[in-house]
Amino acid sequence: MSDTVMIKIKKRPWYEWLLWLIWAFILVFIYQNAASSGGELEPRAATIFWVSFAVWLLAGGVIWFTRRR
Amino acid sequence: MAKNDQFTLNRRDFLRIAGLGAGATAVATVTKSAAAATPTAFAAGKFSDPAGRPKRPWWVKTVDEPTIEIDWNVMQRYNERTGSVRGPGMAGYVGDDEVDRLTEAASKNELERMLNNVDGYTLKDQALKAAHVGIGKSFLGPQEAPTPEDRGVPKWEGSPEEAAKIIRAAMRHFGAATVGFIELDDNTRKLIYGVDPDGKELIFTDDPVASEDDNARYIPNSCKYAIAYTVQMSTETMRRSPTQLGSQTTTLSYTRGETIQASAQEFLRGLGYQCLGESSTNALGIAPAFGVMAGLGELSRLNRLITPEFGPMVRVFKLLTDLPVAVDKPIDAGIMEFCKRCKKCAEACPSESLSFDDEPTWETRGGWNNPGHKAYFENSVTCYTYWREQAGTNCGICFAVCPFAKKDKAWVHEWVKAGASTAPFLDSFFRSMDDAFGYGTQASAEEWWSLDLPEHGIDSTQPVMEG
Protein backbone atom coordinates (compact mmCIF):
# COMPACT_ATOMS: atom_id res chain seq x y z
CA MET A 1 0.00 0.00 0.00
CA SER A 2 1.43 3.32 -1.09
CA ASP A 3 1.43 6.49 1.08
CA THR A 4 1.36 8.67 -1.97
CA VAL A 5 -1.90 10.15 -3.23
CA MET A 6 -1.95 11.45 -6.75
CA ILE A 7 -4.30 14.33 -7.47
CA LYS A 8 -4.76 15.04 -11.16
CA ILE A 9 -5.98 18.56 -11.99
CA LYS A 10 -7.16 19.10 -15.51
CA LYS A 11 -6.96 22.69 -16.61
CA ARG A 12 -9.89 23.86 -18.64
CA PRO A 13 -8.81 25.11 -22.04
CA TRP A 14 -9.51 28.76 -22.92
CA TYR A 15 -12.15 27.89 -25.47
CA GLU A 16 -14.25 26.18 -22.83
CA TRP A 17 -14.53 29.45 -20.94
CA LEU A 18 -15.44 31.15 -24.18
CA LEU A 19 -18.18 28.59 -24.78
CA TRP A 20 -19.57 29.20 -21.30
CA LEU A 21 -19.53 32.92 -21.99
CA ILE A 22 -21.52 32.39 -25.18
CA TRP A 23 -23.88 30.10 -23.29
CA ALA A 24 -24.44 32.81 -20.66
CA PHE A 25 -25.05 35.48 -23.28
CA ILE A 26 -27.64 33.31 -25.05
CA LEU A 27 -29.29 32.62 -21.70
CA VAL A 28 -29.59 36.36 -21.00
CA PHE A 29 -30.89 36.94 -24.54
CA ILE A 30 -33.57 34.28 -24.20
CA TYR A 31 -34.53 35.53 -20.74
CA GLN A 32 -34.92 39.11 -21.97
CA ASN A 33 -37.13 37.98 -24.86
CA ALA A 34 -39.21 35.74 -22.61
CA ALA A 35 -39.81 38.47 -20.03
CA SER A 36 -40.46 41.15 -22.66
CA SER A 37 -42.80 38.98 -24.71
CA GLY A 38 -45.06 38.83 -21.68
CA GLY A 39 -44.96 42.64 -21.61
CA GLU A 40 -45.82 42.69 -25.30
CA LEU A 41 -48.89 40.52 -24.60
CA GLU A 42 -47.58 37.83 -26.95
CA PRO A 43 -48.37 34.65 -24.98
CA ARG A 44 -47.19 32.15 -27.58
CA ALA A 45 -43.86 33.89 -28.09
CA ALA A 46 -43.44 34.19 -24.32
CA THR A 47 -44.14 30.46 -23.85
CA ILE A 48 -41.65 29.47 -26.55
CA PHE A 49 -38.98 31.75 -25.07
CA TRP A 50 -39.60 30.52 -21.49
CA VAL A 51 -39.40 26.88 -22.60
CA SER A 52 -36.22 27.67 -24.53
CA PHE A 53 -34.83 29.39 -21.45
CA ALA A 54 -35.54 26.37 -19.27
CA VAL A 55 -34.06 23.94 -21.79
CA TRP A 56 -30.95 26.08 -22.29
CA LEU A 57 -30.46 26.53 -18.55
CA LEU A 58 -30.96 22.82 -17.92
CA ALA A 59 -28.63 21.82 -20.75
CA GLY A 60 -25.95 24.11 -19.35
CA GLY A 61 -26.47 22.70 -15.85
CA VAL A 62 -26.23 19.09 -17.01
CA ILE A 63 -23.11 19.73 -19.04
CA TRP A 64 -21.47 21.59 -16.18
CA PHE A 65 -22.34 18.84 -13.71
CA THR A 66 -21.16 15.96 -15.89
CA ARG A 67 -17.91 17.65 -16.84
CA ARG A 68 -17.28 18.59 -13.23
CA ARG A 69 -17.17 14.91 -12.35
CA MET B 1 11.69 40.58 -3.22
CA ALA B 2 11.26 42.48 -6.40
CA LYS B 3 9.84 39.32 -7.95
CA ASN B 4 7.08 39.04 -5.28
CA ASP B 5 5.96 42.64 -5.84
CA GLN B 6 5.56 42.12 -9.53
CA PHE B 7 1.96 41.78 -10.65
CA THR B 8 1.43 38.58 -12.56
CA LEU B 9 -1.69 37.24 -14.22
CA ASN B 10 -1.99 33.69 -15.39
CA ARG B 11 -4.32 32.61 -18.14
CA ARG B 12 -6.93 31.22 -15.78
CA ASP B 13 -7.14 34.48 -13.79
CA PHE B 14 -7.28 36.45 -16.97
CA LEU B 15 -10.18 34.37 -18.26
CA ARG B 16 -11.98 34.64 -14.93
CA ILE B 17 -11.63 38.41 -14.94
CA ALA B 18 -12.74 38.51 -18.56
CA GLY B 19 -15.72 36.35 -17.67
CA LEU B 20 -16.67 38.60 -14.77
CA GLY B 21 -16.30 41.65 -17.00
CA ALA B 22 -18.51 40.12 -19.65
CA GLY B 23 -21.06 39.13 -17.02
CA ALA B 24 -21.09 42.65 -15.61
CA THR B 25 -21.51 44.06 -19.11
CA ALA B 26 -24.44 41.71 -19.76
CA VAL B 27 -26.11 42.72 -16.48
CA ALA B 28 -25.54 46.40 -17.26
CA THR B 29 -27.02 45.95 -20.73
CA VAL B 30 -30.09 44.20 -19.36
CA THR B 31 -30.53 46.87 -16.70
CA LYS B 32 -30.13 49.68 -19.21
CA SER B 33 -32.57 48.02 -21.59
CA ALA B 34 -35.10 47.45 -18.86
CA ALA B 35 -34.78 51.08 -17.78
CA ALA B 36 -35.19 52.32 -21.32
CA ALA B 37 -38.28 50.15 -21.81
CA THR B 38 -39.95 51.84 -18.88
CA PRO B 39 -41.47 55.16 -19.96
CA THR B 40 -41.06 56.68 -16.50
CA ALA B 41 -37.33 55.92 -16.61
CA PHE B 42 -36.95 57.81 -19.88
CA ALA B 43 -34.63 60.81 -19.59
CA ALA B 44 -34.54 63.19 -22.54
CA GLY B 45 -31.25 64.10 -24.13
CA LYS B 46 -30.45 66.92 -26.51
CA PHE B 47 -30.72 66.61 -30.26
CA SER B 48 -27.32 65.58 -31.54
CA ASP B 49 -28.24 66.59 -35.08
CA PRO B 50 -28.45 70.34 -35.88
CA ALA B 51 -31.78 69.77 -37.65
CA GLY B 52 -33.12 67.65 -34.78
CA ARG B 53 -33.13 64.41 -36.73
CA PRO B 54 -33.47 61.55 -34.25
CA LYS B 55 -30.76 58.93 -34.08
CA ARG B 56 -31.88 55.80 -35.83
CA PRO B 57 -30.67 52.22 -35.65
CA TRP B 58 -27.49 51.51 -37.59
CA TRP B 59 -29.35 49.41 -40.14
CA VAL B 60 -31.47 52.36 -41.33
CA LYS B 61 -29.52 53.94 -44.18
CA THR B 62 -30.16 57.31 -45.77
CA VAL B 63 -30.29 57.08 -49.57
CA ASP B 64 -30.65 59.52 -52.47
CA GLU B 65 -33.54 57.68 -54.12
CA PRO B 66 -36.35 55.79 -52.41
CA THR B 67 -36.46 51.99 -52.54
CA ILE B 68 -39.16 52.10 -55.20
CA GLU B 69 -38.53 53.42 -58.68
CA ILE B 70 -40.32 56.62 -59.69
CA ASP B 71 -40.90 57.94 -63.21
CA TRP B 72 -41.65 61.59 -62.60
CA ASN B 73 -42.46 62.13 -66.28
CA VAL B 74 -45.39 59.72 -66.00
CA MET B 75 -46.64 60.84 -62.62
CA GLN B 76 -49.42 63.41 -62.60
CA ARG B 77 -51.16 65.24 -59.80
CA TYR B 78 -53.94 63.00 -58.56
CA ASN B 79 -57.65 63.75 -58.46
CA GLU B 80 -58.56 62.48 -55.00
CA ARG B 81 -62.22 63.43 -55.48
CA THR B 82 -62.93 61.00 -58.31
CA GLY B 83 -59.97 58.63 -57.90
CA SER B 84 -60.26 57.41 -54.33
CA VAL B 85 -62.81 54.82 -53.28
CA ARG B 86 -63.35 56.72 -50.04
CA GLY B 87 -65.56 59.39 -51.60
CA PRO B 88 -67.79 59.55 -54.66
CA GLY B 89 -65.03 57.77 -56.57
CA MET B 90 -66.40 54.39 -55.46
CA ALA B 91 -69.65 54.99 -57.34
CA GLY B 92 -67.59 55.70 -60.42
CA TYR B 93 -66.08 52.22 -60.21
CA VAL B 94 -69.08 50.10 -59.15
CA GLY B 95 -72.15 52.30 -59.72
CA ASP B 96 -74.55 54.06 -57.36
CA ASP B 97 -76.72 50.98 -56.83
CA GLU B 98 -73.79 48.93 -55.57
CA VAL B 99 -72.70 51.74 -53.24
CA ASP B 100 -76.28 51.89 -51.85
CA ARG B 101 -76.31 48.12 -51.40
CA LEU B 102 -72.99 48.18 -49.54
CA THR B 103 -74.12 51.04 -47.31
CA GLU B 104 -77.30 49.12 -46.45
CA ALA B 105 -75.33 45.93 -45.76
CA ALA B 106 -72.96 47.80 -43.43
CA SER B 107 -75.85 49.32 -41.47
CA LYS B 108 -77.62 45.98 -41.19
CA ASN B 109 -74.45 44.22 -40.01
CA GLU B 110 -73.76 46.93 -37.47
CA LEU B 111 -77.20 46.64 -35.90
CA GLU B 112 -77.24 42.82 -35.89
CA ARG B 113 -73.80 42.58 -34.35
CA MET B 114 -74.65 45.08 -31.65
CA LEU B 115 -77.85 43.22 -30.79
CA ASN B 116 -76.01 39.88 -30.74
CA ASN B 117 -73.07 41.26 -28.72
CA VAL B 118 -70.52 40.12 -31.30
CA ASP B 119 -66.97 40.49 -29.96
CA GLY B 120 -65.60 43.86 -31.05
CA TYR B 121 -68.95 45.12 -32.31
CA THR B 122 -70.81 45.59 -29.02
CA LEU B 123 -72.40 48.84 -28.00
CA LYS B 124 -69.36 49.81 -25.96
CA ASP B 125 -67.06 49.20 -28.95
CA GLN B 126 -69.32 51.29 -31.16
CA ALA B 127 -69.49 53.98 -28.48
CA LEU B 128 -65.69 54.06 -28.19
CA LYS B 129 -65.29 54.61 -31.91
CA ALA B 130 -68.00 57.26 -32.06
CA ALA B 131 -66.38 59.07 -29.13
CA HIS B 132 -63.50 60.33 -31.26
CA VAL B 133 -64.91 63.68 -32.27
CA GLY B 134 -62.08 65.74 -33.68
CA ILE B 135 -61.67 69.50 -33.79
CA GLY B 136 -61.87 69.48 -37.58
CA LYS B 137 -59.28 70.46 -40.14
CA SER B 138 -58.77 73.41 -42.42
CA PHE B 139 -56.40 74.33 -45.21
CA LEU B 140 -55.52 77.71 -43.69
CA GLY B 141 -55.65 76.68 -40.03
CA PRO B 142 -57.49 78.26 -37.09
CA GLN B 143 -55.62 81.59 -37.51
CA GLU B 144 -56.17 82.57 -33.91
CA ALA B 145 -52.63 82.67 -32.48
CA PRO B 146 -51.07 86.16 -32.42
CA THR B 147 -48.55 86.78 -35.18
CA PRO B 148 -45.21 88.53 -34.55
CA GLU B 149 -46.84 91.56 -36.18
CA ASP B 150 -49.62 91.47 -33.60
CA ARG B 151 -46.99 91.34 -30.88
CA GLY B 152 -44.96 94.19 -32.43
CA VAL B 153 -41.84 92.09 -32.99
CA PRO B 154 -40.05 90.88 -36.15
CA LYS B 155 -40.81 87.36 -37.32
CA TRP B 156 -38.64 84.46 -36.20
CA GLU B 157 -35.39 84.08 -38.13
CA GLY B 158 -33.02 81.15 -38.08
CA SER B 159 -31.11 78.73 -40.26
CA PRO B 160 -33.01 75.93 -42.07
CA GLU B 161 -31.49 73.48 -39.57
CA GLU B 162 -32.73 75.50 -36.61
CA ALA B 163 -36.15 75.79 -38.23
CA ALA B 164 -36.34 72.03 -38.75
CA LYS B 165 -35.20 71.42 -35.19
CA ILE B 166 -37.79 73.66 -33.53
CA ILE B 167 -40.59 72.33 -35.76
CA ARG B 168 -39.59 68.78 -34.84
CA ALA B 169 -39.47 69.65 -31.15
CA ALA B 170 -42.87 71.39 -31.31
CA MET B 171 -44.57 68.68 -33.32
CA ARG B 172 -43.23 65.88 -31.16
CA HIS B 173 -44.60 67.86 -28.24
CA PHE B 174 -47.99 68.12 -29.97
CA GLY B 175 -48.05 64.33 -30.38
CA ALA B 176 -46.33 63.47 -33.67
CA ALA B 177 -44.16 60.35 -33.58
CA THR B 178 -41.69 61.23 -36.33
CA VAL B 179 -41.30 64.34 -38.49
CA GLY B 180 -39.52 64.80 -41.84
CA PHE B 181 -39.23 67.50 -44.48
CA ILE B 182 -39.01 67.69 -48.25
CA GLU B 183 -38.72 70.58 -50.67
CA LEU B 184 -41.34 70.81 -53.38
CA ASP B 185 -39.78 70.98 -56.84
CA ASP B 186 -41.31 70.30 -60.27
CA ASN B 187 -41.34 66.59 -59.47
CA THR B 188 -42.42 66.42 -55.85
CA ARG B 189 -45.18 68.96 -56.51
CA LYS B 190 -46.92 66.07 -58.26
CA LEU B 191 -47.49 64.51 -54.86
CA ILE B 192 -49.90 67.36 -54.07
CA TYR B 193 -53.40 66.46 -55.25
CA GLY B 194 -54.77 68.25 -58.29
CA VAL B 195 -58.20 68.06 -56.68
CA ASP B 196 -58.96 67.67 -52.97
CA PRO B 197 -61.52 65.14 -51.64
CA ASP B 198 -64.20 67.85 -51.51
CA GLY B 199 -63.74 68.67 -55.18
CA LYS B 200 -61.77 71.90 -54.74
CA GLU B 201 -58.78 72.33 -57.02
CA LEU B 202 -55.36 72.84 -55.48
CA ILE B 203 -53.64 75.58 -57.46
CA PHE B 204 -50.07 76.84 -57.10
CA THR B 205 -49.94 80.60 -57.39
CA ASP B 206 -47.51 83.52 -57.30
CA ASP B 207 -49.74 85.21 -54.72
CA PRO B 208 -47.68 85.57 -51.54
CA VAL B 209 -50.55 84.61 -49.24
CA ALA B 210 -52.53 81.35 -49.31
CA SER B 211 -56.26 81.60 -49.84
CA GLU B 212 -59.36 79.56 -50.49
CA ASP B 213 -62.66 80.15 -52.27
CA ASP B 214 -65.64 77.99 -53.20
CA ASN B 215 -63.82 76.31 -56.06
CA ALA B 216 -60.14 76.15 -55.19
CA ARG B 217 -57.36 76.37 -52.65
CA TYR B 218 -54.39 78.50 -53.64
CA ILE B 219 -50.91 77.46 -52.58
CA PRO B 220 -48.26 80.20 -52.80
CA ASN B 221 -45.16 79.08 -54.67
CA SER B 222 -43.24 80.28 -51.63
CA CYS B 223 -44.82 77.45 -49.60
CA LYS B 224 -42.37 74.99 -51.03
CA TYR B 225 -41.50 73.00 -47.94
CA ALA B 226 -43.57 69.98 -46.98
CA ILE B 227 -43.69 68.67 -43.43
CA ALA B 228 -44.55 64.97 -43.24
CA TYR B 229 -45.34 63.48 -39.86
CA THR B 230 -46.59 60.26 -38.41
CA VAL B 231 -49.00 59.61 -35.57
CA GLN B 232 -48.78 56.25 -33.84
CA MET B 233 -51.66 53.80 -33.74
CA SER B 234 -52.28 51.38 -30.92
CA THR B 235 -51.00 47.92 -31.82
CA GLU B 236 -53.18 46.37 -29.13
CA THR B 237 -56.38 47.64 -30.69
CA MET B 238 -55.30 47.15 -34.28
CA ARG B 239 -54.58 43.47 -33.63
CA ARG B 240 -58.28 43.15 -32.83
CA SER B 241 -59.15 44.04 -36.44
CA PRO B 242 -61.48 43.84 -38.20
CA THR B 243 -63.76 45.11 -35.46
CA GLN B 244 -65.06 48.48 -34.35
CA LEU B 245 -62.45 48.33 -31.62
CA GLY B 246 -59.69 47.80 -34.17
CA SER B 247 -61.06 50.46 -36.44
CA GLN B 248 -61.28 53.12 -33.75
CA THR B 249 -57.47 53.29 -33.40
CA THR B 250 -57.40 54.66 -36.94
CA THR B 251 -60.09 57.18 -36.01
CA LEU B 252 -58.20 58.14 -32.86
CA SER B 253 -54.98 58.70 -34.82
CA TYR B 254 -56.79 60.87 -37.37
CA THR B 255 -58.36 62.82 -34.53
CA ARG B 256 -54.96 63.33 -32.91
CA GLY B 257 -53.62 64.30 -36.34
CA GLU B 258 -56.22 67.07 -36.50
CA THR B 259 -55.05 68.54 -33.21
CA ILE B 260 -51.39 68.27 -34.21
CA GLN B 261 -52.10 69.94 -37.55
CA ALA B 262 -53.98 72.85 -35.99
CA SER B 263 -51.26 73.32 -33.36
CA ALA B 264 -48.51 73.23 -35.98
CA GLN B 265 -50.37 75.74 -38.12
CA GLU B 266 -50.76 78.08 -35.16
CA PHE B 267 -47.15 77.56 -34.08
CA LEU B 268 -45.83 78.57 -37.50
CA ARG B 269 -48.27 81.46 -37.64
CA GLY B 270 -46.90 82.59 -34.30
CA LEU B 271 -43.39 82.56 -35.79
CA GLY B 272 -44.59 84.69 -38.72
CA TYR B 273 -44.95 82.04 -41.41
CA GLN B 274 -47.73 80.26 -43.30
CA CYS B 275 -48.67 76.65 -42.73
CA LEU B 276 -51.18 74.97 -45.01
CA GLY B 277 -52.85 71.78 -43.93
CA GLU B 278 -55.23 69.06 -45.00
CA SER B 279 -58.74 70.44 -45.40
CA SER B 280 -60.13 67.04 -44.41
CA THR B 281 -58.87 63.53 -43.72
CA ASN B 282 -56.37 62.41 -46.39
CA ALA B 283 -56.54 65.75 -48.23
CA LEU B 284 -53.73 67.87 -49.74
CA GLY B 285 -51.49 65.11 -51.05
CA ILE B 286 -50.50 61.46 -51.18
CA ALA B 287 -49.54 60.73 -47.58
CA PRO B 288 -47.38 57.59 -48.00
CA ALA B 289 -45.44 59.27 -50.81
CA PHE B 290 -44.60 62.24 -48.58
CA GLY B 291 -43.58 59.83 -45.83
CA VAL B 292 -41.28 57.96 -48.21
CA MET B 293 -39.64 61.08 -49.65
CA ALA B 294 -39.14 62.57 -46.17
CA GLY B 295 -37.39 59.41 -44.96
CA LEU B 296 -40.03 58.39 -42.45
CA GLY B 297 -40.27 54.89 -43.88
CA GLU B 298 -40.53 52.82 -47.04
CA LEU B 299 -43.39 51.87 -49.31
CA SER B 300 -44.47 48.27 -48.74
CA ARG B 301 -46.62 45.44 -50.02
CA LEU B 302 -49.53 47.08 -48.22
CA ASN B 303 -48.92 50.02 -50.60
CA ARG B 304 -48.68 52.03 -47.41
CA LEU B 305 -45.79 53.40 -45.37
CA ILE B 306 -43.85 51.08 -43.09
CA THR B 307 -41.52 52.84 -40.67
CA PRO B 308 -38.43 51.29 -39.05
CA GLU B 309 -39.67 52.40 -35.62
CA PHE B 310 -43.35 51.47 -35.63
CA GLY B 311 -43.80 49.35 -38.73
CA PRO B 312 -47.13 50.16 -40.36
CA MET B 313 -48.70 51.24 -37.05
CA VAL B 314 -48.82 54.91 -38.00
CA ARG B 315 -50.97 57.34 -39.92
CA VAL B 316 -49.15 59.83 -42.13
CA PHE B 317 -50.01 63.52 -42.47
CA LYS B 318 -48.53 66.47 -44.33
CA LEU B 319 -48.37 70.26 -44.16
CA LEU B 320 -46.85 72.97 -46.36
CA THR B 321 -44.92 76.00 -45.13
CA ASP B 322 -42.90 78.92 -46.43
CA LEU B 323 -40.41 78.68 -43.57
CA PRO B 324 -37.20 77.30 -45.12
CA VAL B 325 -36.24 74.05 -43.40
CA ALA B 326 -33.42 71.52 -43.73
CA VAL B 327 -34.82 68.70 -45.82
CA ASP B 328 -34.45 64.94 -45.38
CA LYS B 329 -33.64 62.07 -47.67
CA PRO B 330 -35.41 58.74 -48.22
CA ILE B 331 -34.24 55.70 -46.30
CA ASP B 332 -33.43 52.07 -46.99
CA ALA B 333 -34.06 49.83 -43.98
CA GLY B 334 -34.58 46.67 -46.02
CA ILE B 335 -38.35 46.92 -45.62
CA MET B 336 -39.28 46.76 -49.32
CA GLU B 337 -36.83 43.89 -49.81
CA PHE B 338 -38.44 42.03 -46.92
CA CYS B 339 -41.90 42.64 -48.39
CA LYS B 340 -40.83 40.90 -51.60
CA ARG B 341 -40.41 37.59 -49.76
CA CYS B 342 -42.82 37.89 -46.83
CA LYS B 343 -46.31 38.28 -48.36
CA LYS B 344 -47.94 37.70 -44.96
CA CYS B 345 -50.32 40.65 -45.44
CA ALA B 346 -51.40 39.42 -48.87
CA GLU B 347 -52.04 35.93 -47.51
CA ALA B 348 -54.04 37.31 -44.58
CA CYS B 349 -56.14 39.73 -46.65
CA PRO B 350 -59.67 38.26 -46.63
CA SER B 351 -60.67 40.05 -49.84
CA GLU B 352 -57.45 39.09 -51.66
CA SER B 353 -56.93 42.75 -52.48
CA LEU B 354 -53.17 42.82 -51.97
CA SER B 355 -50.63 41.84 -54.58
CA PHE B 356 -48.86 38.45 -54.53
CA ASP B 357 -46.36 39.56 -57.18
CA ASP B 358 -42.73 38.83 -56.40
CA GLU B 359 -41.60 42.25 -57.58
CA PRO B 360 -43.30 45.65 -57.51
CA THR B 361 -44.69 46.72 -60.86
CA TRP B 362 -45.46 49.86 -62.87
CA GLU B 363 -48.92 48.47 -63.75
CA THR B 364 -51.71 49.98 -61.68
CA ARG B 365 -54.86 48.00 -60.87
CA GLY B 366 -57.34 50.83 -61.34
CA GLY B 367 -58.01 54.52 -61.15
CA TRP B 368 -57.54 54.46 -57.39
CA ASN B 369 -53.80 53.97 -57.94
CA ASN B 370 -51.62 56.83 -59.16
CA PRO B 371 -49.24 55.72 -61.92
CA GLY B 372 -45.64 56.88 -62.21
CA HIS B 373 -44.00 54.67 -59.64
CA LYS B 374 -43.43 51.01 -59.01
CA ALA B 375 -45.50 49.47 -56.22
CA TYR B 376 -47.48 46.48 -55.09
CA PHE B 377 -50.73 48.07 -56.20
CA GLU B 378 -53.82 46.96 -54.30
CA ASN B 379 -57.40 46.47 -55.45
CA SER B 380 -59.11 49.20 -53.46
CA VAL B 381 -62.59 48.31 -54.75
CA THR B 382 -62.53 44.74 -53.40
CA CYS B 383 -60.90 46.01 -50.19
CA TYR B 384 -63.59 48.64 -49.64
CA THR B 385 -66.35 46.21 -50.59
CA TYR B 386 -65.11 43.85 -47.87
CA TRP B 387 -65.11 46.70 -45.37
CA ARG B 388 -68.77 47.44 -46.00
CA GLU B 389 -70.13 43.99 -46.78
CA GLN B 390 -68.25 41.78 -44.32
CA ALA B 391 -66.18 43.68 -41.76
CA GLY B 392 -68.78 46.39 -41.28
CA THR B 393 -65.91 48.73 -40.48
CA ASN B 394 -62.35 49.51 -41.56
CA CYS B 395 -60.36 46.31 -41.87
CA GLY B 396 -56.70 46.71 -40.84
CA ILE B 397 -55.77 43.00 -40.91
CA CYS B 398 -52.83 43.77 -43.23
CA PHE B 399 -51.49 46.28 -40.68
CA ALA B 400 -51.96 43.92 -37.75
CA VAL B 401 -50.21 40.87 -39.27
CA CYS B 402 -47.19 42.75 -40.64
CA PRO B 403 -43.97 41.37 -39.08
CA PHE B 404 -42.77 44.98 -38.62
CA ALA B 405 -45.77 45.70 -36.35
CA LYS B 406 -44.01 44.86 -33.11
CA LYS B 407 -43.73 46.73 -29.84
CA ASP B 408 -39.94 46.30 -29.80
CA LYS B 409 -39.64 45.46 -26.13
CA ALA B 410 -38.02 42.08 -26.83
CA TRP B 411 -34.49 42.28 -28.23
CA VAL B 412 -35.27 39.73 -30.88
CA HIS B 413 -37.35 42.21 -32.89
CA GLU B 414 -34.48 44.66 -33.26
CA TRP B 415 -32.18 41.79 -34.26
CA VAL B 416 -34.66 40.55 -36.84
CA LYS B 417 -35.10 44.02 -38.31
CA ALA B 418 -31.34 44.47 -38.47
CA GLY B 419 -31.05 41.01 -40.06
CA ALA B 420 -33.76 41.77 -42.60
CA SER B 421 -31.94 44.97 -43.54
CA THR B 422 -28.50 43.42 -43.96
CA ALA B 423 -29.13 39.76 -44.84
CA PRO B 424 -32.14 39.49 -47.17
CA PHE B 425 -31.48 35.75 -47.65
CA LEU B 426 -32.83 35.31 -44.10
CA ASP B 427 -36.15 37.03 -44.88
CA SER B 428 -38.09 33.82 -45.56
CA PHE B 429 -36.77 32.31 -42.32
CA PHE B 430 -37.82 35.41 -40.37
CA ARG B 431 -41.28 35.21 -41.92
CA SER B 432 -41.62 31.53 -40.91
CA MET B 433 -40.50 32.31 -37.36
CA ASP B 434 -42.99 35.17 -37.20
CA ASP B 435 -45.76 32.66 -37.84
CA ALA B 436 -44.33 30.05 -35.49
CA PHE B 437 -44.15 32.51 -32.60
CA GLY B 438 -47.77 33.46 -33.09
CA TYR B 439 -47.23 37.08 -34.02
CA GLY B 440 -50.06 38.77 -35.86
CA THR B 441 -52.83 36.53 -34.59
CA GLN B 442 -56.14 38.22 -33.87
CA ALA B 443 -56.81 38.87 -30.18
CA SER B 444 -60.12 39.09 -28.34
CA ALA B 445 -61.73 42.50 -28.39
CA GLU B 446 -63.47 41.83 -25.07
CA GLU B 447 -60.07 41.15 -23.45
CA TRP B 448 -58.85 44.64 -24.47
CA TRP B 449 -61.26 46.25 -22.03
CA SER B 450 -59.33 44.61 -19.17
CA LEU B 451 -55.84 45.65 -20.30
CA ASP B 452 -53.83 48.27 -18.42
CA LEU B 453 -52.29 50.20 -21.33
CA PRO B 454 -50.37 53.51 -21.57
CA GLU B 455 -52.01 56.66 -22.92
CA HIS B 456 -53.42 56.20 -26.42
CA GLY B 457 -52.19 52.61 -26.15
CA ILE B 458 -48.82 53.58 -27.60
CA ASP B 459 -45.20 53.78 -26.45
CA SER B 460 -44.20 57.38 -27.07
CA THR B 461 -40.61 56.82 -25.93
CA GLN B 462 -39.86 54.40 -28.73
CA PRO B 463 -38.09 56.64 -31.27
CA VAL B 464 -35.77 58.10 -28.66
CA MET B 465 -34.97 54.68 -27.24
CA GLU B 466 -33.53 53.55 -30.53
CA GLY B 467 -30.76 56.12 -30.52
Chai-1 contact restraints between the chains, C-beta under 6 A:
chainA,res_idxA,chainB,res_idxB,connection_type,confidence,min_distance_angstrom,max_distance_angstrom,comment,restraint_id
A,W17,B,L15,contact,1.0,0.0,6.0,A-B,restraint_1
A,L21,B,A22,contact,1.0,0.0,6.0,A-B,restraint_2
A,V28,B,A26,contact,1.0,0.0,6.0,A-B,restraint_3
A,Q32,B,W411,contact,1.0,0.0,6.0,A-B,restraint_4
A,N33,B,A410,contact,1.0,0.0,6.0,A-B,restraint_5
A,N33,B,W411,contact,1.0,0.0,6.0,A-B,restraint_6
A,N33,B,V412,contact,1.0,0.0,6.0,A-B,restraint_7
A,S36,B,K409,contact,1.0,0.0,6.0,A-B,restraint_8
A,S36,B,A410,contact,1.0,0.0,6.0,A-B,restraint_9
A,S37,B,A410,contact,1.0,0.0,6.0,A-B,restraint_10
A,G39,B,K409,contact,1.0,0.0,6.0,A-B,restraint_11
A,E40,B,K407,contact,1.0,0.0,6.0,A-B,restraint_12
A,E40,B,K409,contact,1.0,0.0,6.0,A-B,restraint_13
A,R44,B,G438,contact,1.0,0.0,6.0,A-B,restraint_14
A,A45,B,F437,contact,1.0,0.0,6.0,A-B,restraint_15
A,A45,B,G438,contact,1.0,0.0,6.0,A-B,restraint_16
A,I48,B,F437,contact,1.0,0.0,6.0,A-B,restraint_17
